[in-house]
Every structure is written in structure tokens, then in C-alpha cells.
Amino acid sequence: MKKQMLAESAANLYIEKFMTLETIAKQLNVSERTLRRWKAEGNWDEKRFNYIQSKTTFHENLFNFGKSLLDSIMTDMKNGEKVDSSRLYTVTKIMNMLKNVKTYEDKVKNEQFSPGVQKSEGLSPDIIREIEEKILGITYD
């Protein structure tokens, strides 16, 4: 049972924490050869890719929502119905946010694959303010 627990811990460190096999081997006191075998048997690379995809596809969801909203507005316009100004405003805000969200997600993805780069846990106040301003459109005086 200990072997299975070690394998699960190693997989988690590799897939979600983006640690190298060398670092995992030192931390868990397991040989790199064993880790390479577990990695191959458990499809860790595919699982890591899927994990990253699950964390970095908000821009696609935002795009699809904006497209759906725009389609409904266009349908209303074709049918001669009045279009609520808040829906138009929402579409313009979404379109402005898409580029910033995609840029942010690409930056996160690149940082996660940069070996040897130590990243801090949590968000600094500067990062939070940047997200608020560039992605959410919140401005402060």
C-alpha cells in the first residue's frame, strides 16, 4: 500500500505542482528510474496536459458566451425586436476582456512549464489589482 501512496503523491507533484522527476525523487526518497516507470504507466504527461487545459480554458468559455449573446442580439435585430442596451454593453465588455484573459492564461501556462522557476503561492496585491484593471475593467482613482 505504501508504494501506491508514493506513486499517487509523485503523480500529484508532477501533474499539479509541475515538479521535475529529480525533485520528486529527492522529496519522496524514490529513485528517478522508478518515477520514470510510474510516469509511463500512469500517463502523467497526458494527465498534466489535461490538468493545464482544465485550468486555462476560461477564455474559450468567455468567447462562447459572448458569441451566443451576440447571436441572440443579431436574431432580435433581424426580427425587429428592441435590443436591451445592457446586452450590447456586455458583448463589448466581453470582447475587450478576451485578449487580456487569453494573454493571462498563456502566461500562466508558460510559467507552469518553465523548469527551475520557483513561483510564489497566492496572488500578490499588485497581481490582484492588475487582474481587476486589465481583465475585469475595474479602475481606481
JOFENBEL-V54387 format. One record per residue. N is the residue number from 0. RES is the residue in three letters. D_LAST is the distance of its C-alpha to the last C-alpha in Angstrom with 1 decimal. Layout:
n->N res->RES d_last->D_LAST
n->N res->RES d_last->D_LAST
This chain:
n->0 res->MET d_last->58.2
n->1 res->LYS d_last->56.5
n->2 res->LYS d_last->56.6
n->3 res->GLN d_last->54.8
n->4 res->MET d_last->52.1
n->5 res->LEU d_last->51.7
n->6 res->ALA d_last->51.5
n->7 res->GLU d_last->48.8
n->8 res->SER d_last->46.8
n->9 res->ALA d_last->47.2
n->10 res->ALA d_last->46.3
n->11 res->ASN d_last->43.0
n->12 res->LEU d_last->42.2
n->13 res->TYR d_last->42.9
n->14 res->ILE d_last->41.4
n->15 res->GLU d_last->38.2
n->16 res->LYS d_last->37.6
n->17 res->PHE d_last->38.7
n->18 res->MET d_last->41.0
n->19 res->THR d_last->43.9
n->20 res->LEU d_last->47.5
n->21 res->GLU d_last->48.2
n->22 res->THR d_last->45.4
n->23 res->ILE d_last->46.5
n->24 res->ALA d_last->50.1
n->25 res->LYS d_last->49.3
n->26 res->GLN d_last->47.2
n->27 res->LEU d_last->49.7
n->28 res->ASN d_last->52.8
n->29 res->VAL d_last->54.0
n->30 res->SER d_last->55.5
n->31 res->GLU d_last->53.5
n->32 res->ARG d_last->56.6
n->33 res->THR d_last->56.3
n->34 res->LEU d_last->52.6
n->35 res->ARG d_last->53.3
n->36 res->ARG d_last->56.0
n->37 res->TRP d_last->53.7
n->38 res->LYS d_last->51.0
n->39 res->ALA d_last->53.5
n->40 res->GLU d_last->55.0
n->41 res->GLY d_last->51.7
n->42 res->ASN d_last->50.0
n->43 res->TRP d_last->47.0
n->44 res->ASP d_last->45.7
n->45 res->GLU d_last->45.7
n->46 res->LYS d_last->44.1
n->47 res->ARG d_last->41.4
n->48 res->PHE d_last->40.8
n->49 res->ASN d_last->40.6
n->50 res->TYR d_last->38.3
n->51 res->ILE d_last->35.8
n->52 res->GLN d_last->36.2
n->53 res->SER d_last->35.5
n->54 res->LYS d_last->32.2
n->55 res->THR d_last->31.0
n->56 res->THR d_last->31.8
n->57 res->PHE d_last->28.7
n->58 res->HIS d_last->28.1
n->59 res->GLU d_last->31.6
n->60 res->ASN d_last->31.1
n->61 res->LEU d_last->27.9
n->62 res->PHE d_last->29.8
n->63 res->ASN d_last->32.7
n->64 res->PHE d_last->30.7
n->65 res->GLY d_last->29.0
n->66 res->LYS d_last->32.5
n->67 res->SER d_last->34.1
n->68 res->LEU d_last->31.5
n->69 res->LEU d_last->32.0
n->70 res->ASP d_last->35.8
n->71 res->SER d_last->35.7
n->72 res->ILE d_last->33.8
n->73 res->MET d_last->36.3
n->74 res->THR d_last->39.2
n->75 res->ASP d_last->37.9
n->76 res->MET d_last->37.6
n->77 res->LYS d_last->41.1
n->78 res->ASN d_last->42.5
n->79 res->GLY d_last->41.1
n->80 res->GLU d_last->38.9
n->81 res->LYS d_last->35.6
n->82 res->VAL d_last->32.6
n->83 res->ASP d_last->29.8
n->84 res->SER d_last->26.6
n->85 res->SER d_last->24.7
n->86 res->ARG d_last->27.0
n->87 res->LEU d_last->26.3
n->88 res->TYR d_last->22.6
n->89 res->THR d_last->23.2
n->90 res->VAL d_last->25.4
n->91 res->THR d_last->22.9
n->92 res->LYS d_last->20.2
n->93 res->ILE d_last->23.0
n->94 res->MET d_last->24.2
n->95 res->ASN d_last->20.8
n->96 res->MET d_last->20.6
n->97 res->LEU d_last->24.3
n->98 res->LYS d_last->24.1
n->99 res->ASN d_last->21.3
n->100 res->VAL d_last->23.2
n->101 res->LYS d_last->26.5
n->102 res->THR d_last->25.2
n->103 res->TYR d_last->24.0
n->104 res->GLU d_last->27.3
n->105 res->ASP d_last->29.3
n->106 res->LYS d_last->27.6
n->107 res->VAL d_last->28.4
n->108 res->LYS d_last->31.9
n->109 res->ASN d_last->32.5
n->110 res->GLU d_last->31.4
n->111 res->GLN d_last->33.7
n->112 res->PHE d_last->36.6
n->113 res->SER d_last->36.1
n->114 res->PRO d_last->38.9
n->115 res->GLY d_last->38.5
n->116 res->VAL d_last->34.8
n->117 res->GLN d_last->33.6
n->118 res->LYS d_last->30.5
n->119 res->SER d_last->28.6
n->120 res->GLU d_last->28.6
n->121 res->GLY d_last->25.5
n->122 res->LEU d_last->21.9
n->123 res->SER d_last->19.9
n->124 res->PRO d_last->16.3
n->125 res->ASP d_last->15.4
n->126 res->ILE d_last->17.5
n->127 res->ILE d_last->16.0
n->128 res->ARG d_last->12.4
n->129 res->GLU d_last->14.1
n->130 res->ILE d_last->16.1
n->131 res->GLU d_last->13.3
n->132 res->GLU d_last->11.5
n->133 res->LYS d_last->14.9
n->134 res->ILE d_last->17.2
n->135 res->LEU d_last->15.7
n->136 res->GLY d_last->13.1
n->137 res->ILE d_last->10.3
n->138 res->THR d_last->6.8
n->139 res->TYR d_last->3.8
n->140 res->ASP d_last->0.0
